[in-house]
Amino acid sequence: MNIKWKLRMAAAQREVWTGAQLRRLLSEKAGLELSSASVSALFTKEPSQVKMSTLAALCTALECSPNDLIEVDTTPVERPVTPVPPVAELPRAASARGRSMPPI
């Protein structure tokens, strides 16, 4: 699975070019106060995790959906086929005639 962060493109499509503009929108439209460093990190790097409340605020501020911010490739990863090792025959615990106990 591959995840791509598309905040910068979504913002640019809405003519938001700087972190300062995005920070102002987050504050005005979504009521979310983030530090300049946090907004800059969201704007310039692919985050390893994003709070749902932050994602919702970004969507509110930019008037977009989560699909506009995150692209998820769910193509299954192909794994190499490993051969199954042959099962060795177990040694017989019984006598040569195949009986384990004497007859009654």
C-alpha atoms as a printed R data frame, in Angstrom:
    type eleno elety resid chain resno       x       y      z
1   ATOM     1    CA   MET     A     1   0.000   0.000  0.000
2   ATOM     2    CA   ASN     A     2   1.252   3.463 -0.865
3   ATOM     3    CA   ILE     A     3  -0.068   6.733  0.606
4   ATOM     4    CA   LYS     A     4   0.549  10.129 -0.993
5   ATOM     5    CA   TRP     A     5   0.007  13.464  0.828
6   ATOM     6    CA   LYS     A     6  -1.477  16.042 -1.564
7   ATOM     7    CA   LEU     A     7  -2.049  19.087  0.692
8   ATOM     8    CA   ARG     A     8   0.211  21.384 -1.300
9   ATOM     9    CA   MET     A     9  -1.614  20.603 -4.576
10  ATOM    10    CA   ALA     A    10  -5.060  20.922 -2.974
11  ATOM    11    CA   ALA     A    11  -4.071  24.267 -1.467
12  ATOM    12    CA   ALA     A    12  -2.607  25.545 -4.746
13  ATOM    13    CA   GLN     A    13  -5.813  24.639 -6.602
14  ATOM    14    CA   ARG     A    14  -7.590  26.945 -4.147
15  ATOM    15    CA   GLU     A    15  -4.949  29.657 -4.554
16  ATOM    16    CA   VAL     A    16  -3.416  29.129 -1.121
17  ATOM    17    CA   TRP     A    17   0.291  29.419 -1.772
18  ATOM    18    CA   THR     A    18   1.950  29.838  1.626
19  ATOM    19    CA   GLY     A    19   1.871  28.300  5.055
20  ATOM    20    CA   ALA     A    20   0.842  31.676  6.483
21  ATOM    21    CA   GLN     A    21  -2.234  31.765  4.237
22  ATOM    22    CA   LEU     A    22  -3.143  28.214  5.213
23  ATOM    23    CA   ARG     A    23  -2.642  28.971  8.905
24  ATOM    24    CA   ARG     A    24  -4.956  32.002  8.634
25  ATOM    25    CA   LEU     A    25  -7.624  29.913  6.867
26  ATOM    26    CA   LEU     A    26  -7.382  27.176  9.497
27  ATOM    27    CA   SER     A    27  -7.912  29.748 12.217
28  ATOM    28    CA   GLU     A    28 -10.728  31.688 10.525
29  ATOM    29    CA   LYS     A    29 -12.757  28.898  8.928
30  ATOM    30    CA   ALA     A    30 -12.056  25.885 11.153
31  ATOM    31    CA   GLY     A    31 -11.092  27.426 14.484
32  ATOM    32    CA   LEU     A    32  -7.840  25.477 14.591
33  ATOM    33    CA   GLU     A    33  -4.769  27.259 15.903
34  ATOM    34    CA   LEU     A    34  -1.557  25.596 14.750
35  ATOM    35    CA   SER     A    35   1.983  26.883 15.125
36  ATOM    36    CA   SER     A    36   3.796  28.178 12.067
37  ATOM    37    CA   ALA     A    37   6.169  25.217 12.311
38  ATOM    38    CA   SER     A    38   3.288  22.707 12.368
39  ATOM    39    CA   VAL     A    39   1.627  24.268  9.334
40  ATOM    40    CA   SER     A    40   4.953  24.432  7.522
41  ATOM    41    CA   ALA     A    41   5.578  20.733  8.250
42  ATOM    42    CA   LEU     A    42   2.115  19.792  6.928
43  ATOM    43    CA   PHE     A    43   2.675  21.944  3.863
44  ATOM    44    CA   THR     A    44   6.172  20.738  2.958
45  ATOM    45    CA   LYS     A    45   6.521  17.166  4.252
46  ATOM    46    CA   GLU     A    46   4.529  13.984  4.042
47  ATOM    47    CA   PRO     A    47   3.335  13.334  7.612
48  ATOM    48    CA   SER     A    48   3.561   9.859  9.108
49  ATOM    49    CA   GLN     A    49   0.261  10.477 10.891
50  ATOM    50    CA   VAL     A    50  -2.444  13.143 10.958
51  ATOM    51    CA   LYS     A    51  -5.068  13.648 13.653
52  ATOM    52    CA   MET     A    52  -8.616  13.294 12.396
53  ATOM    53    CA   SER     A    53  -9.451  16.714 13.847
54  ATOM    54    CA   THR     A    54  -6.586  18.268 11.870
55  ATOM    55    CA   LEU     A    55  -7.719  16.507  8.687
56  ATOM    56    CA   ALA     A    56 -11.272  17.755  9.242
57  ATOM    57    CA   ALA     A    57  -9.994  21.311  9.835
58  ATOM    58    CA   LEU     A    58  -7.905  21.196  6.644
59  ATOM    59    CA   CYS     A    59 -10.948  20.020  4.693
60  ATOM    60    CA   THR     A    60 -13.088  22.776  6.208
61  ATOM    61    CA   ALA     A    61 -10.493  25.500  5.587
62  ATOM    62    CA   LEU     A    62  -9.827  24.436  1.992
63  ATOM    63    CA   GLU     A    63 -13.426  23.385  1.275
64  ATOM    64    CA   CYS     A    64 -12.340  19.971  0.067
65  ATOM    65    CA   SER     A    65 -12.703  16.312  0.972
66  ATOM    66    CA   PRO     A    66 -10.128  13.954  2.519
67  ATOM    67    CA   ASN     A    67  -9.742  12.397 -0.946
68  ATOM    68    CA   ASP     A    68  -8.328  15.717 -2.145
69  ATOM    69    CA   LEU     A    69  -5.620  15.556  0.543
70  ATOM    70    CA   ILE     A    70  -4.728  11.861  0.688
71  ATOM    71    CA   GLU     A    71  -4.259   9.394 -2.138
72  ATOM    72    CA   VAL     A    72  -4.180   5.754 -1.117
73  ATOM    73    CA   ASP     A    73  -2.964   3.055 -3.495
74  ATOM    74    CA   THR     A    74  -4.415  -0.232 -2.279
75  ATOM    75    CA   THR     A    75  -2.888  -2.425 -4.961
76  ATOM    76    CA   PRO     A    76  -1.943  -5.708 -3.275
77  ATOM    77    CA   VAL     A    77   1.752  -6.367 -2.963
78  ATOM    78    CA   GLU     A    78   2.782  -9.499 -4.828
79  ATOM    79    CA   ARG     A    79   4.917 -11.806 -2.790
80  ATOM    80    CA   PRO     A    80   7.210 -14.403 -4.328
81  ATOM    81    CA   VAL     A    81   5.835 -17.920 -4.197
82  ATOM    82    CA   THR     A    82   7.885 -20.058 -1.841
83  ATOM    83    CA   PRO     A    83   7.955 -23.767 -2.620
84  ATOM    84    CA   VAL     A    84   6.444 -26.026  0.014
85  ATOM    85    CA   PRO     A    85   9.135 -28.334  1.416
86  ATOM    86    CA   PRO     A    86   8.353 -32.030  0.888
87  ATOM    87    CA   VAL     A    87   7.099 -33.878  3.933
88  ATOM    88    CA   ALA     A    88   9.540 -36.568  5.008
89  ATOM    89    CA   GLU     A    89   8.102 -39.991  5.662
90  ATOM    90    CA   LEU     A    90   7.836 -40.713  9.336
91  ATOM    91    CA   PRO     A    91   9.618 -43.846 10.578
92  ATOM    92    CA   ARG     A    92   7.333 -46.676 11.578
93  ATOM    93    CA   ALA     A    93   7.137 -47.459 15.256
94  ATOM    94    CA   ALA     A    94   5.544 -50.846 14.632
95  ATOM    95    CA   SER     A    95   7.149 -54.116 13.617
96  ATOM    96    CA   ALA     A    96   7.809 -55.094 10.017
97  ATOM    97    CA   ARG     A    97   4.317 -56.619  9.750
98  ATOM    98    CA   GLY     A    98   2.691 -53.295 10.701
99  ATOM    99    CA   ARG     A    99   1.405 -54.278 14.178
100 ATOM   100    CA   SER     A   100   2.225 -52.326 17.299
101 ATOM   101    CA   MET     A   101   0.746 -54.825 19.842
102 ATOM   102    CA   PRO     A   102   0.614 -58.603 19.987
103 ATOM   103    CA   PRO     A   103  -2.725 -60.260 19.136
104 ATOM   104    CA   ILE     A   104  -5.069 -61.218 21.954
